[in-house]
Each structure stands twice: as structure tokens, then as C-alpha cells.
Amino acid sequence: MSQRIYIFDTTLRDGEQVPGSQLTTDEKIVVAKELERLGVDIIEAGFPVSSPGDFQSVVAISKAVTEPVICALSRAKKEDIDAAGEALKYAKRGRIHTGIGSSDIHIRNKFNSTREQILEQAVAAVKHARSYVEDVEFYAEDAGRADLQFLAQLTEAVIAAGATVVNIPDTTGYCLPDEYGNKIKYIYEHVSNVHQATISIHCHNDLGLATANTLAGIQQGARQVEVTINGIGERAGNTSLEEVVMALKVHKELGFETGIDAKRLYPISQLVSEMMRMPVQANKAIVGRNAFAHSSGIHQDGFLKHAENYEIMTPQEVGVPKSSIVLTARSGRHALKHRLELLGYRYDKPTLDTLYKRFLDMADIRKEVNDKDLMELVR
């Protein structure tokens, strides 16, 4: 039987921190409704204390969306938690996401504090958040660089204080997959009350390992993943929702499932890209322009013989209408023959060989040959 992985989407909070990608409240509601249709379990709607606009966005999303849990971020400060609690008063199911740094780097250099003081502040924050909502998530910021023994101590303390979810984030994208997976494993082995809460993972992509680290965390017991559409977010971005969802879907042998309607992945990717003015790189996994495009002659030949030769999922599974054959100087005769037949032209082998030589000359000059070019070629 498959185990459920809960999808916590933070496109509207962590993702929106990208310079130049801020949304209005009305735009956030549009995205939030699409996230609801997509099937995410939790929407992190904003950081209410940060600005009146963010506060209002959390209120508005709480009213507009009913199925997912609506989450509001706060620091481990009373005024932050009060703002989050007030902003969530219209949510059908609200969650406060509070936390503080857990690595010695953050404790010394960011908070000018001690481990003992951090423990005390964390417990107080969770208890105060519980006065507003029953569902409280605690984040141990920079857990990726935290001392394991202290991280376990902190996790145990906040669960005892009432945290229902504990987030073990690789805030700086520092960890390697085996290292991060072992952190989650250590938490499960050394926190006595760990099964009273859900362990969550939130990975950044500074070394390009966010998805790999997230999958490693899942395999070691984490059951909530914190992700964004298109992997947008601070610096090099967050873990990409679509990558994690499809990795679990393709690798059914892992035994995990999500509530995501995968056919909505490409449409929401396009929506977020347009609304947040963040182009999706052409070779982006799952939703990039070239994710289901074939231009190498060897690949085109294999794909046309049997799509599974070069595609581990169908484009339709993620909402892309179809695969594409891109004709370039690297394309082979099979691809040219296929495209010509789609245009209604069939030729014997000698004629096709002659056309192919002319096609290569054209492709060297024009780089990519489209249907209009082919019509010129056959004339």
C-alpha cells in the first residue's frame, strides 16, 4: 500500500520573495485557487507581520480557498505569531508556521544567542501559536548545517510543546543527498516523541540538489515536502513541486503517492511563470519547453519507433499536449520522413535521400527547420 506524501506549497510565500516577482492580492487568489485545483494539501499564503499587503493576502486566500490548509509564516516572536493568528481567523483550517535558527552559525551570528536561549524561545513560540490554532508547524532554520544532537533536542522540545509538524529545512542548500537523508534518519532514531508529529522537509537549490535532497528525506521518513511551482524562490530557488511529484509517480516502486492532479502541472507552471514574470528555462524538467522535444537524430529515430525509448513519462501525464520533433542539422532521415508525411508528402527512398541532403544544407543555415521551410524545400 502506498504511503501518502503531503504537499506543502510555498509559491506564494517563499517563491514570491524573488526580486521582481511580487503579486497583488487578487493575483495571489488566482494562483491559490489553481493550487487548490492542483490538489496541494497546504498553501503557505504569506508572512502577515511583514506588511499590510501580506496580511491582507492571507486573509483573502483564507476566504477564497476551502480545501487546503492555509498556513501563515512567523518568526518565533509574539508580535509575528499574533499577526499570523489574526490573519488566519477566516481559514477553514489554519496553521501557524513559526520557528528560529538551529545552526550554531545562525545562533551566534544572526541571533547573538545561545542554544539554551533558542530552545526556550522555540518552546514559547509553539505554545503561543497553539493559543490561536491547533495545527502548529515549527521550522528549525538552517537545519542543514545544525549540530545533529542539538537538532534532535530542539525537535523533541517543540513537539512536547505542541508542534504538530516539524520542518527540518536545508535553508542554504548546503547538504548532499546522503547527508540530508541521514539527518532525517537521525531525527527518527533519536527523538523519542517523533511519531507525535509529521516531519517536513524544505530544501533550497543552491547546489542544484533540492529535489535530490527532498527525495532522500522522503526515503528516510519525512512525510511532508515544502515546494514551489517551477522551483522558484530565494537565490537559486526551492524544491520544484513538479519534479518531486513526477519522480514519485514514475518510481512507483518507492511506494509513495501524493494528491496532485499531474495533468494540471504544465498549465499552472505557465500561469505562475506569466503572473510572476519568471520565464521557465527551456530545459527545465517536466515543464520546460524542451522537456518533451527531440532534436538528436538518434533520439528521434528511437522515439518514432517507440516513444518509451526516450520518454519515461508521457507529455499528456503532466498536461503538455504532445511531444515535438525539432528538425535541425542533427536530425536524421526518419524524422524528416515523419514530418513530411504529416504534411501529406510521401517519397521513395532515392527521392528522400536527395531531399535529405538539401534539408541538411538548409538546416545548417537556418538552424531550425519549420513546416514553412519544408514546403519551400519540396517545391
Helices and strands as residue ranges (DSSP letters): E 3-4, E 6-9, G 15-17, H 25-38, E 42-46, G 48-50, H 52-64, E 69-75, H 78-87, E 94-101, H 104-109, H 115-130, E 135-141, G 143-145, H 148-161, E 165-167, H 177-190, G 194-196, E 198-202, H 210-219, E 224-227, G 229-231, H 241-250, G 252-254, E 256-257, G 262-264, H 265-275, E 293-294, H 297-305, G 307-309, G 315-318, E 324-325, H 333-342, H 349-366, H 371-378
